[in-house]
Amino acid sequence: MQELVFLQSLKDEPYTTPEIIAEHTGIEYRSISDLIRRNKADLEYFGVLRFEIVKPTSKKGGRPKKIYHLNEQQATTLITFLDNTPQVKAFKVALVSEFFKMRDELTKRKINRIEEKPLRKTLTDAVKEWEHRTDWSYNHISNLLYKAVTGMNAKQLKKARNPQSKASLDVLTSEEQEQYKKLETRVIGYLLAQMTFSQIKAMLNGGTLQVTEWREVK
């Protein structure tokens, strides 16, 4: 199912866009955007009417597009200005449900970030004491964790989900954050055991550690 509600960072409100509203109500995008502009004062009663300027992706070029970010109250208010067709009614129910889920998701993410902070400090300390440490070890270990959870390193993750985010952990879903914390705990143990980077990588990828028994030659 296509996403109806989006979240850019843990400090921002969940939002939807005129494009989503237009697509799911069967109304032209331009008509929805015009409706927002005509009712701007009413919508701003529920907060600042935020927007982003999106550059055209087509090779033909074109003018940048102004995309409004409507919070829950703004979006539901806007929908009351539309004709109450069966399609509009169904979309309103779906949208309210998605906003509820996203608020719950936001709460989980915030809690996970608080819980992860002491783990991150322990990881940092473990890297400092790691006998295989280099100047880039912390970044390499962090990227290893992100790739194990999402298949992307920190840079790729932020680019794909939110280039403006300062912390890659903020763009993980709550389920991904839970998985990240579990793997982070394991990696701390691997570092304290003085495993090499290759060994840690293999363990995170589901491998096993090969131990060779040493015997004295007589």
PyMOL CGO cylinders between C-alpha atoms (Angstrom):
from pymol import cmd
from pymol.cgo import CYLINDER

trace = [
    CYLINDER, 0.00, 0.00, 0.00, 1.24, 3.48, -0.85, 0.3, 1, 1, 1, 1, 1, 1,
    CYLINDER, 1.24, 3.48, -0.85, 2.26, 5.66, 2.07, 0.3, 1, 1, 1, 1, 1, 1,
    CYLINDER, 2.26, 5.66, 2.07, -0.30, 8.34, 2.93, 0.3, 1, 1, 1, 1, 1, 1,
    CYLINDER, -0.30, 8.34, 2.93, 1.56, 10.00, 5.81, 0.3, 1, 1, 1, 1, 1, 1,
    CYLINDER, 1.56, 10.00, 5.81, 5.26, 10.90, 6.07, 0.3, 1, 1, 1, 1, 1, 1,
    CYLINDER, 5.26, 10.90, 6.07, 7.77, 11.81, 8.76, 0.3, 1, 1, 1, 1, 1, 1,
    CYLINDER, 7.77, 11.81, 8.76, 11.00, 13.72, 8.07, 0.3, 1, 1, 1, 1, 1, 1,
    CYLINDER, 11.00, 13.72, 8.07, 12.55, 13.78, 11.53, 0.3, 1, 1, 1, 1, 1, 1,
    CYLINDER, 12.55, 13.78, 11.53, 11.75, 13.04, 15.16, 0.3, 1, 1, 1, 1, 1, 1,
    CYLINDER, 11.75, 13.04, 15.16, 11.28, 16.77, 15.79, 0.3, 1, 1, 1, 1, 1, 1,
    CYLINDER, 11.28, 16.77, 15.79, 8.71, 17.27, 13.02, 0.3, 1, 1, 1, 1, 1, 1,
    CYLINDER, 8.71, 17.27, 13.02, 5.02, 16.47, 12.81, 0.3, 1, 1, 1, 1, 1, 1,
    CYLINDER, 5.02, 16.47, 12.81, 3.72, 13.71, 10.55, 0.3, 1, 1, 1, 1, 1, 1,
    CYLINDER, 3.72, 13.71, 10.55, 2.33, 15.18, 7.33, 0.3, 1, 1, 1, 1, 1, 1,
    CYLINDER, 2.33, 15.18, 7.33, 0.63, 14.41, 4.04, 0.3, 1, 1, 1, 1, 1, 1,
    CYLINDER, 0.63, 14.41, 4.04, 0.80, 16.25, 0.72, 0.3, 1, 1, 1, 1, 1, 1,
    CYLINDER, 0.80, 16.25, 0.72, -1.59, 17.64, -1.94, 0.3, 1, 1, 1, 1, 1, 1,
    CYLINDER, -1.59, 17.64, -1.94, -0.29, 14.95, -4.30, 0.3, 1, 1, 1, 1, 1, 1,
    CYLINDER, -0.29, 14.95, -4.30, -1.48, 12.19, -1.97, 0.3, 1, 1, 1, 1, 1, 1,
    CYLINDER, -1.48, 12.19, -1.97, -4.85, 13.88, -1.45, 0.3, 1, 1, 1, 1, 1, 1,
    CYLINDER, -4.85, 13.88, -1.45, -5.34, 14.41, -5.18, 0.3, 1, 1, 1, 1, 1, 1,
    CYLINDER, -5.34, 14.41, -5.18, -4.42, 10.84, -6.07, 0.3, 1, 1, 1, 1, 1, 1,
    CYLINDER, -4.42, 10.84, -6.07, -6.72, 9.24, -3.52, 0.3, 1, 1, 1, 1, 1, 1,
    CYLINDER, -6.72, 9.24, -3.52, -9.73, 11.53, -3.95, 0.3, 1, 1, 1, 1, 1, 1,
    CYLINDER, -9.73, 11.53, -3.95, -9.73, 11.59, -7.74, 0.3, 1, 1, 1, 1, 1, 1,
    CYLINDER, -9.73, 11.59, -7.74, -9.34, 15.38, -7.81, 0.3, 1, 1, 1, 1, 1, 1,
    CYLINDER, -9.34, 15.38, -7.81, -6.71, 17.18, -9.89, 0.3, 1, 1, 1, 1, 1, 1,
    CYLINDER, -6.71, 17.18, -9.89, -3.53, 18.19, -8.09, 0.3, 1, 1, 1, 1, 1, 1,
    CYLINDER, -3.53, 18.19, -8.09, -3.86, 21.79, -9.24, 0.3, 1, 1, 1, 1, 1, 1,
    CYLINDER, -3.86, 21.79, -9.24, -7.38, 21.99, -7.77, 0.3, 1, 1, 1, 1, 1, 1,
    CYLINDER, -7.38, 21.99, -7.77, -6.15, 20.73, -4.39, 0.3, 1, 1, 1, 1, 1, 1,
    CYLINDER, -6.15, 20.73, -4.39, -3.24, 23.21, -4.38, 0.3, 1, 1, 1, 1, 1, 1,
    CYLINDER, -3.24, 23.21, -4.38, -5.58, 26.07, -5.29, 0.3, 1, 1, 1, 1, 1, 1,
    CYLINDER, -5.58, 26.07, -5.29, -7.92, 25.02, -2.47, 0.3, 1, 1, 1, 1, 1, 1,
    CYLINDER, -7.92, 25.02, -2.47, -5.02, 25.16, -0.01, 0.3, 1, 1, 1, 1, 1, 1,
    CYLINDER, -5.02, 25.16, -0.01, -4.04, 28.66, -1.13, 0.3, 1, 1, 1, 1, 1, 1,
    CYLINDER, -4.04, 28.66, -1.13, -7.64, 29.93, -0.94, 0.3, 1, 1, 1, 1, 1, 1,
    CYLINDER, -7.64, 29.93, -0.94, -8.06, 28.57, 2.58, 0.3, 1, 1, 1, 1, 1, 1,
    CYLINDER, -8.06, 28.57, 2.58, -4.58, 29.32, 3.84, 0.3, 1, 1, 1, 1, 1, 1,
    CYLINDER, -4.58, 29.32, 3.84, -5.79, 31.40, 6.81, 0.3, 1, 1, 1, 1, 1, 1,
    CYLINDER, -5.79, 31.40, 6.81, -8.08, 28.62, 8.04, 0.3, 1, 1, 1, 1, 1, 1,
    CYLINDER, -8.08, 28.62, 8.04, -5.38, 25.98, 7.68, 0.3, 1, 1, 1, 1, 1, 1,
    CYLINDER, -5.38, 25.98, 7.68, -2.78, 28.10, 9.49, 0.3, 1, 1, 1, 1, 1, 1,
    CYLINDER, -2.78, 28.10, 9.49, -5.07, 28.11, 12.53, 0.3, 1, 1, 1, 1, 1, 1,
    CYLINDER, -5.07, 28.11, 12.53, -3.67, 24.59, 13.06, 0.3, 1, 1, 1, 1, 1, 1,
    CYLINDER, -3.67, 24.59, 13.06, -0.03, 25.57, 12.64, 0.3, 1, 1, 1, 1, 1, 1,
    CYLINDER, -0.03, 25.57, 12.64, 2.42, 26.98, 10.12, 0.3, 1, 1, 1, 1, 1, 1,
    CYLINDER, 2.42, 26.98, 10.12, 1.62, 25.85, 6.58, 0.3, 1, 1, 1, 1, 1, 1,
    CYLINDER, 1.62, 25.85, 6.58, 4.92, 24.21, 5.72, 0.3, 1, 1, 1, 1, 1, 1,
    CYLINDER, 4.92, 24.21, 5.72, 6.15, 23.38, 2.24, 0.3, 1, 1, 1, 1, 1, 1,
    CYLINDER, 6.15, 23.38, 2.24, 9.17, 22.28, 0.23, 0.3, 1, 1, 1, 1, 1, 1,
    CYLINDER, 9.17, 22.28, 0.23, 10.33, 23.30, -3.23, 0.3, 1, 1, 1, 1, 1, 1,
    CYLINDER, 10.33, 23.30, -3.23, 10.90, 20.27, -5.43, 0.3, 1, 1, 1, 1, 1, 1,
    CYLINDER, 10.90, 20.27, -5.43, 12.96, 20.53, -8.60, 0.3, 1, 1, 1, 1, 1, 1,
    CYLINDER, 12.96, 20.53, -8.60, 11.61, 18.78, -11.71, 0.3, 1, 1, 1, 1, 1, 1,
    CYLINDER, 11.61, 18.78, -11.71, 13.09, 15.33, -12.30, 0.3, 1, 1, 1, 1, 1, 1,
    CYLINDER, 13.09, 15.33, -12.30, 12.19, 15.18, -15.99, 0.3, 1, 1, 1, 1, 1, 1,
    CYLINDER, 12.19, 15.18, -15.99, 14.95, 15.70, -18.57, 0.3, 1, 1, 1, 1, 1, 1,
    CYLINDER, 14.95, 15.70, -18.57, 12.71, 18.32, -20.16, 0.3, 1, 1, 1, 1, 1, 1,
    CYLINDER, 12.71, 18.32, -20.16, 13.15, 20.48, -17.10, 0.3, 1, 1, 1, 1, 1, 1,
    CYLINDER, 13.15, 20.48, -17.10, 10.34, 22.78, -16.00, 0.3, 1, 1, 1, 1, 1, 1,
    CYLINDER, 10.34, 22.78, -16.00, 9.53, 25.00, -13.07, 0.3, 1, 1, 1, 1, 1, 1,
    CYLINDER, 9.53, 25.00, -13.07, 10.16, 23.89, -9.47, 0.3, 1, 1, 1, 1, 1, 1,
    CYLINDER, 10.16, 23.89, -9.47, 7.02, 22.72, -7.68, 0.3, 1, 1, 1, 1, 1, 1,
    CYLINDER, 7.02, 22.72, -7.68, 5.83, 23.95, -4.29, 0.3, 1, 1, 1, 1, 1, 1,
    CYLINDER, 5.83, 23.95, -4.29, 4.68, 20.95, -2.24, 0.3, 1, 1, 1, 1, 1, 1,
    CYLINDER, 4.68, 20.95, -2.24, 2.70, 21.73, 0.91, 0.3, 1, 1, 1, 1, 1, 1,
    CYLINDER, 2.70, 21.73, 0.91, 3.19, 19.60, 4.03, 0.3, 1, 1, 1, 1, 1, 1,
    CYLINDER, 3.19, 19.60, 4.03, -0.17, 19.35, 5.80, 0.3, 1, 1, 1, 1, 1, 1,
    CYLINDER, -0.17, 19.35, 5.80, -0.32, 18.17, 9.40, 0.3, 1, 1, 1, 1, 1, 1,
    CYLINDER, -0.32, 18.17, 9.40, -3.23, 16.03, 10.59, 0.3, 1, 1, 1, 1, 1, 1,
    CYLINDER, -3.23, 16.03, 10.59, -5.55, 18.90, 11.50, 0.3, 1, 1, 1, 1, 1, 1,
    CYLINDER, -5.55, 18.90, 11.50, -4.77, 20.81, 8.31, 0.3, 1, 1, 1, 1, 1, 1,
    CYLINDER, -4.77, 20.81, 8.31, -5.33, 17.75, 6.12, 0.3, 1, 1, 1, 1, 1, 1,
    CYLINDER, -5.33, 17.75, 6.12, -8.63, 16.75, 7.71, 0.3, 1, 1, 1, 1, 1, 1,
    CYLINDER, -8.63, 16.75, 7.71, -9.85, 20.36, 7.60, 0.3, 1, 1, 1, 1, 1, 1,
    CYLINDER, -9.85, 20.36, 7.60, -8.97, 20.58, 3.91, 0.3, 1, 1, 1, 1, 1, 1,
    CYLINDER, -8.97, 20.58, 3.91, -10.92, 17.40, 3.17, 0.3, 1, 1, 1, 1, 1, 1,
    CYLINDER, -10.92, 17.40, 3.17, -14.07, 18.94, 4.71, 0.3, 1, 1, 1, 1, 1, 1,
    CYLINDER, -14.07, 18.94, 4.71, -13.94, 21.51, 1.89, 0.3, 1, 1, 1, 1, 1, 1,
    CYLINDER, -13.94, 21.51, 1.89, -14.28, 18.72, -0.70, 0.3, 1, 1, 1, 1, 1, 1,
    CYLINDER, -14.28, 18.72, -0.70, -17.50, 17.13, -1.94, 0.3, 1, 1, 1, 1, 1, 1,
    CYLINDER, -17.50, 17.13, -1.94, -18.31, 14.21, 0.35, 0.3, 1, 1, 1, 1, 1, 1,
    CYLINDER, -18.31, 14.21, 0.35, -18.15, 11.50, -2.30, 0.3, 1, 1, 1, 1, 1, 1,
    CYLINDER, -18.15, 11.50, -2.30, -17.68, 7.81, -1.35, 0.3, 1, 1, 1, 1, 1, 1,
    CYLINDER, -17.68, 7.81, -1.35, -14.05, 8.05, -2.53, 0.3, 1, 1, 1, 1, 1, 1,
    CYLINDER, -14.05, 8.05, -2.53, -13.39, 11.13, -0.39, 0.3, 1, 1, 1, 1, 1, 1,
    CYLINDER, -13.39, 11.13, -0.39, -15.03, 9.51, 2.66, 0.3, 1, 1, 1, 1, 1, 1,
    CYLINDER, -15.03, 9.51, 2.66, -12.97, 6.34, 2.26, 0.3, 1, 1, 1, 1, 1, 1,
    CYLINDER, -12.97, 6.34, 2.26, -9.76, 8.35, 1.92, 0.3, 1, 1, 1, 1, 1, 1,
    CYLINDER, -9.76, 8.35, 1.92, -10.53, 10.43, 5.01, 0.3, 1, 1, 1, 1, 1, 1,
    CYLINDER, -10.53, 10.43, 5.01, -10.96, 7.27, 7.12, 0.3, 1, 1, 1, 1, 1, 1,
    CYLINDER, -10.96, 7.27, 7.12, -7.71, 5.82, 5.73, 0.3, 1, 1, 1, 1, 1, 1,
    CYLINDER, -7.71, 5.82, 5.73, -5.82, 9.08, 6.28, 0.3, 1, 1, 1, 1, 1, 1,
    CYLINDER, -5.82, 9.08, 6.28, -6.94, 9.47, 9.91, 0.3, 1, 1, 1, 1, 1, 1,
    CYLINDER, -6.94, 9.47, 9.91, -5.92, 5.86, 10.55, 0.3, 1, 1, 1, 1, 1, 1,
    CYLINDER, -5.92, 5.86, 10.55, -2.47, 6.44, 9.01, 0.3, 1, 1, 1, 1, 1, 1,
    CYLINDER, -2.47, 6.44, 9.01, -1.91, 9.61, 11.05, 0.3, 1, 1, 1, 1, 1, 1,
    CYLINDER, -1.91, 9.61, 11.05, -2.73, 7.63, 14.21, 0.3, 1, 1, 1, 1, 1, 1,
    CYLINDER, -2.73, 7.63, 14.21, -0.26, 4.90, 13.24, 0.3, 1, 1, 1, 1, 1, 1,
    CYLINDER, -0.26, 4.90, 13.24, 2.44, 7.45, 12.45, 0.3, 1, 1, 1, 1, 1, 1,
    CYLINDER, 2.44, 7.45, 12.45, 1.99, 9.20, 15.82, 0.3, 1, 1, 1, 1, 1, 1,
    CYLINDER, 1.99, 9.20, 15.82, 2.42, 5.84, 17.50, 0.3, 1, 1, 1, 1, 1, 1,
    CYLINDER, 2.42, 5.84, 17.50, 5.48, 5.14, 15.32, 0.3, 1, 1, 1, 1, 1, 1,
    CYLINDER, 5.48, 5.14, 15.32, 6.96, 8.53, 16.24, 0.3, 1, 1, 1, 1, 1, 1,
    CYLINDER, 6.96, 8.53, 16.24, 6.57, 7.79, 19.95, 0.3, 1, 1, 1, 1, 1, 1,
    CYLINDER, 6.57, 7.79, 19.95, 8.30, 4.42, 19.54, 0.3, 1, 1, 1, 1, 1, 1,
    CYLINDER, 8.30, 4.42, 19.54, 11.17, 5.99, 17.62, 0.3, 1, 1, 1, 1, 1, 1,
    CYLINDER, 11.17, 5.99, 17.62, 11.72, 8.65, 20.29, 0.3, 1, 1, 1, 1, 1, 1,
    CYLINDER, 11.72, 8.65, 20.29, 11.78, 6.01, 23.04, 0.3, 1, 1, 1, 1, 1, 1,
    CYLINDER, 11.78, 6.01, 23.04, 14.21, 3.86, 21.05, 0.3, 1, 1, 1, 1, 1, 1,
    CYLINDER, 14.21, 3.86, 21.05, 16.55, 6.82, 20.53, 0.3, 1, 1, 1, 1, 1, 1,
    CYLINDER, 16.55, 6.82, 20.53, 16.59, 7.51, 24.28, 0.3, 1, 1, 1, 1, 1, 1,
    CYLINDER, 16.59, 7.51, 24.28, 17.28, 3.84, 25.03, 0.3, 1, 1, 1, 1, 1, 1,
    CYLINDER, 17.28, 3.84, 25.03, 20.04, 3.67, 22.42, 0.3, 1, 1, 1, 1, 1, 1,
    CYLINDER, 20.04, 3.67, 22.42, 22.11, 6.59, 23.78, 0.3, 1, 1, 1, 1, 1, 1,
    CYLINDER, 22.11, 6.59, 23.78, 23.88, 4.65, 26.57, 0.3, 1, 1, 1, 1, 1, 1,
    CYLINDER, 23.88, 4.65, 26.57, 24.50, 1.79, 24.11, 0.3, 1, 1, 1, 1, 1, 1,
    CYLINDER, 24.50, 1.79, 24.11, 26.15, 4.22, 21.69, 0.3, 1, 1, 1, 1, 1, 1,
    CYLINDER, 26.15, 4.22, 21.69, 28.45, 5.47, 24.46, 0.3, 1, 1, 1, 1, 1, 1,
    CYLINDER, 28.45, 5.47, 24.46, 29.39, 1.89, 25.33, 0.3, 1, 1, 1, 1, 1, 1,
    CYLINDER, 29.39, 1.89, 25.33, 30.06, 1.17, 21.65, 0.3, 1, 1, 1, 1, 1, 1,
    CYLINDER, 30.06, 1.17, 21.65, 32.26, 4.27, 21.38, 0.3, 1, 1, 1, 1, 1, 1,
    CYLINDER, 32.26, 4.27, 21.38, 34.25, 3.21, 24.46, 0.3, 1, 1, 1, 1, 1, 1,
    CYLINDER, 34.25, 3.21, 24.46, 34.60, -0.33, 23.09, 0.3, 1, 1, 1, 1, 1, 1,
    CYLINDER, 34.60, -0.33, 23.09, 35.96, 1.01, 19.80, 0.3, 1, 1, 1, 1, 1, 1,
    CYLINDER, 35.96, 1.01, 19.80, 38.53, 3.10, 21.69, 0.3, 1, 1, 1, 1, 1, 1,
    CYLINDER, 38.53, 3.10, 21.69, 39.78, -0.02, 23.49, 0.3, 1, 1, 1, 1, 1, 1,
    CYLINDER, 39.78, -0.02, 23.49, 39.70, -2.22, 20.36, 0.3, 1, 1, 1, 1, 1, 1,
    CYLINDER, 39.70, -2.22, 20.36, 43.19, -3.43, 19.46, 0.3, 1, 1, 1, 1, 1, 1,
    CYLINDER, 43.19, -3.43, 19.46, 42.36, -3.30, 15.72, 0.3, 1, 1, 1, 1, 1, 1,
    CYLINDER, 42.36, -3.30, 15.72, 41.20, 0.32, 15.90, 0.3, 1, 1, 1, 1, 1, 1,
    CYLINDER, 41.20, 0.32, 15.90, 41.97, 2.87, 13.17, 0.3, 1, 1, 1, 1, 1, 1,
    CYLINDER, 41.97, 2.87, 13.17, 40.91, 6.51, 12.80, 0.3, 1, 1, 1, 1, 1, 1,
    CYLINDER, 40.91, 6.51, 12.80, 37.85, 5.38, 10.83, 0.3, 1, 1, 1, 1, 1, 1,
    CYLINDER, 37.85, 5.38, 10.83, 36.82, 2.41, 12.95, 0.3, 1, 1, 1, 1, 1, 1,
    CYLINDER, 36.82, 2.41, 12.95, 33.73, 4.00, 14.51, 0.3, 1, 1, 1, 1, 1, 1,
    CYLINDER, 33.73, 4.00, 14.51, 32.37, 5.01, 11.09, 0.3, 1, 1, 1, 1, 1, 1,
    CYLINDER, 32.37, 5.01, 11.09, 33.13, 1.58, 9.65, 0.3, 1, 1, 1, 1, 1, 1,
    CYLINDER, 33.13, 1.58, 9.65, 31.40, -0.19, 12.56, 0.3, 1, 1, 1, 1, 1, 1,
    CYLINDER, 31.40, -0.19, 12.56, 28.38, 2.13, 12.32, 0.3, 1, 1, 1, 1, 1, 1,
    CYLINDER, 28.38, 2.13, 12.32, 28.06, 1.53, 8.59, 0.3, 1, 1, 1, 1, 1, 1,
    CYLINDER, 28.06, 1.53, 8.59, 28.33, -2.20, 9.21, 0.3, 1, 1, 1, 1, 1, 1,
    CYLINDER, 28.33, -2.20, 9.21, 25.34, -1.98, 11.58, 0.3, 1, 1, 1, 1, 1, 1,
    CYLINDER, 25.34, -1.98, 11.58, 23.27, 0.13, 9.18, 0.3, 1, 1, 1, 1, 1, 1,
    CYLINDER, 23.27, 0.13, 9.18, 23.97, -2.25, 6.29, 0.3, 1, 1, 1, 1, 1, 1,
    CYLINDER, 23.97, -2.25, 6.29, 23.02, -5.25, 8.43, 0.3, 1, 1, 1, 1, 1, 1,
    CYLINDER, 23.02, -5.25, 8.43, 19.67, -3.62, 9.22, 0.3, 1, 1, 1, 1, 1, 1,
    CYLINDER, 19.67, -3.62, 9.22, 18.77, -1.83, 5.97, 0.3, 1, 1, 1, 1, 1, 1,
    CYLINDER, 18.77, -1.83, 5.97, 21.23, -2.94, 3.29, 0.3, 1, 1, 1, 1, 1, 1,
    CYLINDER, 21.23, -2.94, 3.29, 22.53, 0.65, 3.08, 0.3, 1, 1, 1, 1, 1, 1,
    CYLINDER, 22.53, 0.65, 3.08, 25.36, 2.54, 4.79, 0.3, 1, 1, 1, 1, 1, 1,
    CYLINDER, 25.36, 2.54, 4.79, 24.68, 5.76, 6.71, 0.3, 1, 1, 1, 1, 1, 1,
    CYLINDER, 24.68, 5.76, 6.71, 25.21, 8.07, 3.71, 0.3, 1, 1, 1, 1, 1, 1,
    CYLINDER, 25.21, 8.07, 3.71, 23.02, 5.99, 1.40, 0.3, 1, 1, 1, 1, 1, 1,
    CYLINDER, 23.02, 5.99, 1.40, 20.34, 5.70, 4.07, 0.3, 1, 1, 1, 1, 1, 1,
    CYLINDER, 20.34, 5.70, 4.07, 20.02, 9.45, 4.63, 0.3, 1, 1, 1, 1, 1, 1,
    CYLINDER, 20.02, 9.45, 4.63, 20.05, 10.15, 0.91, 0.3, 1, 1, 1, 1, 1, 1,
    CYLINDER, 20.05, 10.15, 0.91, 17.27, 7.63, 0.31, 0.3, 1, 1, 1, 1, 1, 1,
    CYLINDER, 17.27, 7.63, 0.31, 15.03, 8.64, 3.21, 0.3, 1, 1, 1, 1, 1, 1,
    CYLINDER, 15.03, 8.64, 3.21, 15.83, 12.16, 4.35, 0.3, 1, 1, 1, 1, 1, 1,
    CYLINDER, 15.83, 12.16, 4.35, 18.96, 14.06, 3.22, 0.3, 1, 1, 1, 1, 1, 1,
    CYLINDER, 18.96, 14.06, 3.22, 18.26, 16.80, 5.81, 0.3, 1, 1, 1, 1, 1, 1,
    CYLINDER, 18.26, 16.80, 5.81, 18.42, 14.43, 8.77, 0.3, 1, 1, 1, 1, 1, 1,
    CYLINDER, 18.42, 14.43, 8.77, 21.46, 14.94, 11.01, 0.3, 1, 1, 1, 1, 1, 1,
    CYLINDER, 21.46, 14.94, 11.01, 21.40, 11.42, 12.47, 0.3, 1, 1, 1, 1, 1, 1,
    CYLINDER, 21.40, 11.42, 12.47, 20.97, 8.28, 10.41, 0.3, 1, 1, 1, 1, 1, 1,
    CYLINDER, 20.97, 8.28, 10.41, 19.30, 6.57, 13.37, 0.3, 1, 1, 1, 1, 1, 1,
    CYLINDER, 19.30, 6.57, 13.37, 16.43, 9.06, 13.09, 0.3, 1, 1, 1, 1, 1, 1,
    CYLINDER, 16.43, 9.06, 13.09, 15.42, 7.78, 9.65, 0.3, 1, 1, 1, 1, 1, 1,
    CYLINDER, 15.42, 7.78, 9.65, 15.16, 4.15, 10.76, 0.3, 1, 1, 1, 1, 1, 1,
    CYLINDER, 15.16, 4.15, 10.76, 11.69, 2.77, 11.44, 0.3, 1, 1, 1, 1, 1, 1,
    CYLINDER, 11.69, 2.77, 11.44, 10.95, 1.70, 15.02, 0.3, 1, 1, 1, 1, 1, 1,
    CYLINDER, 10.95, 1.70, 15.02, 11.38, -1.97, 14.00, 0.3, 1, 1, 1, 1, 1, 1,
    CYLINDER, 11.38, -1.97, 14.00, 14.72, -1.19, 12.37, 0.3, 1, 1, 1, 1, 1, 1,
    CYLINDER, 14.72, -1.19, 12.37, 15.81, 0.71, 15.49, 0.3, 1, 1, 1, 1, 1, 1,
    CYLINDER, 15.81, 0.71, 15.49, 14.98, -2.33, 17.64, 0.3, 1, 1, 1, 1, 1, 1,
    CYLINDER, 14.98, -2.33, 17.64, 17.05, -4.55, 15.35, 0.3, 1, 1, 1, 1, 1, 1,
    CYLINDER, 17.05, -4.55, 15.35, 19.88, -1.98, 15.36, 0.3, 1, 1, 1, 1, 1, 1,
    CYLINDER, 19.88, -1.98, 15.36, 20.00, -1.98, 19.18, 0.3, 1, 1, 1, 1, 1, 1,
    CYLINDER, 20.00, -1.98, 19.18, 20.20, -5.77, 19.32, 0.3, 1, 1, 1, 1, 1, 1,
    CYLINDER, 20.20, -5.77, 19.32, 23.02, -5.88, 16.78, 0.3, 1, 1, 1, 1, 1, 1,
    CYLINDER, 23.02, -5.88, 16.78, 24.80, -2.99, 18.50, 0.3, 1, 1, 1, 1, 1, 1,
    CYLINDER, 24.80, -2.99, 18.50, 24.83, -4.99, 21.74, 0.3, 1, 1, 1, 1, 1, 1,
    CYLINDER, 24.83, -4.99, 21.74, 26.34, -7.97, 19.91, 0.3, 1, 1, 1, 1, 1, 1,
    CYLINDER, 26.34, -7.97, 19.91, 29.00, -5.81, 18.24, 0.3, 1, 1, 1, 1, 1, 1,
    CYLINDER, 29.00, -5.81, 18.24, 30.04, -4.37, 21.59, 0.3, 1, 1, 1, 1, 1, 1,
    CYLINDER, 30.04, -4.37, 21.59, 30.70, -7.93, 22.74, 0.3, 1, 1, 1, 1, 1, 1,
    CYLINDER, 30.70, -7.93, 22.74, 32.67, -8.70, 19.58, 0.3, 1, 1, 1, 1, 1, 1,
    CYLINDER, 32.67, -8.70, 19.58, 34.81, -5.59, 20.05, 0.3, 1, 1, 1, 1, 1, 1,
    CYLINDER, 34.81, -5.59, 20.05, 35.53, -6.43, 23.68, 0.3, 1, 1, 1, 1, 1, 1,
    CYLINDER, 35.53, -6.43, 23.68, 36.51, -9.93, 22.54, 0.3, 1, 1, 1, 1, 1, 1,
    CYLINDER, 36.51, -9.93, 22.54, 39.01, -8.22, 20.18, 0.3, 1, 1, 1, 1, 1, 1,
    CYLINDER, 39.01, -8.22, 20.18, 37.60, -9.80, 17.03, 0.3, 1, 1, 1, 1, 1, 1,
    CYLINDER, 37.60, -9.80, 17.03, 38.85, -8.39, 13.74, 0.3, 1, 1, 1, 1, 1, 1,
    CYLINDER, 38.85, -8.39, 13.74, 36.61, -6.28, 11.51, 0.3, 1, 1, 1, 1, 1, 1,
    CYLINDER, 36.61, -6.28, 11.51, 36.27, -9.16, 9.06, 0.3, 1, 1, 1, 1, 1, 1,
    CYLINDER, 36.27, -9.16, 9.06, 35.19, -11.50, 11.85, 0.3, 1, 1, 1, 1, 1, 1,
    CYLINDER, 35.19, -11.50, 11.85, 32.61, -9.01, 13.13, 0.3, 1, 1, 1, 1, 1, 1,
    CYLINDER, 32.61, -9.01, 13.13, 31.26, -8.52, 9.62, 0.3, 1, 1, 1, 1, 1, 1,
    CYLINDER, 31.26, -8.52, 9.62, 30.97, -12.27, 9.13, 0.3, 1, 1, 1, 1, 1, 1,
    CYLINDER, 30.97, -12.27, 9.13, 29.13, -12.69, 12.43, 0.3, 1, 1, 1, 1, 1, 1,
    CYLINDER, 29.13, -12.69, 12.43, 26.62, -9.95, 11.57, 0.3, 1, 1, 1, 1, 1, 1,
    CYLINDER, 26.62, -9.95, 11.57, 26.02, -11.59, 8.20, 0.3, 1, 1, 1, 1, 1, 1,
    CYLINDER, 26.02, -11.59, 8.20, 25.07, -14.85, 9.87, 0.3, 1, 1, 1, 1, 1, 1,
    CYLINDER, 25.07, -14.85, 9.87, 28.47, -16.49, 9.73, 0.3, 1, 1, 1, 1, 1, 1,
    CYLINDER, 28.47, -16.49, 9.73, 30.30, -18.40, 12.43, 0.3, 1, 1, 1, 1, 1, 1,
    CYLINDER, 30.30, -18.40, 12.43, 33.71, -17.86, 13.94, 0.3, 1, 1, 1, 1, 1, 1,
    CYLINDER, 33.71, -17.86, 13.94, 36.28, -20.47, 12.97, 0.3, 1, 1, 1, 1, 1, 1,
    CYLINDER, 36.28, -20.47, 12.97, 38.47, -21.46, 15.89, 0.3, 1, 1, 1, 1, 1, 1,
    CYLINDER, 38.47, -21.46, 15.89, 41.61, -23.48, 15.21, 0.3, 1, 1, 1, 1, 1, 1,
    CYLINDER, 41.61, -23.48, 15.21, 42.82, -25.73, 18.00, 0.3, 1, 1, 1, 1, 1, 1,
    CYLINDER, 42.82, -25.73, 18.00, 46.51, -25.29, 18.73, 0.3, 1, 1, 1, 1, 1, 1,
    CYLINDER, 46.51, -25.29, 18.73, 48.57, -28.33, 19.53, 0.3, 1, 1, 1, 1, 1, 1,
    CYLINDER, 48.57, -28.33, 19.53, 52.20, -28.49, 20.58, 0.3, 1, 1, 1, 1, 1, 1,
    CYLINDER, 52.20, -28.49, 20.58, 54.39, -30.34, 18.08, 0.3, 1, 1, 1, 1, 1, 1,
    CYLINDER, 54.39, -30.34, 18.08, 56.57, -32.95, 19.79, 0.3, 1, 1, 1, 1, 1, 1,
]
cmd.load_cgo(trace, "trace")
